[in-house]
Amino acid sequence: MKRRKSQWERLEEKLIFRRPNPRSKPHIPEPEIKTYDYLAPLLQARWDRTRNRRAKP
């Protein structure tokens, strides 16, 4: 069973193991968020295959 810490122990631990306050990240507007289109290369490959088949005599 865990022993309950006294207020002094909690305060002491807080002072010893200080962590900086987490800073929130700056908000980025949606149009500036870079995304990767996973389907684009697959669709491009499909159209390349279709184009190559049609080009063959």
Secondary structure as GFF3:
##gff-version 3
##sequence-region A 1 57
A	DSSP	alpha_helix	7	16	.	.	.	ID=ss1
A	DSSP	three_ten_helix	30	32	.	.	.	ID=ss2
A	DSSP	alpha_helix	39	55	.	.	.	ID=ss3
###
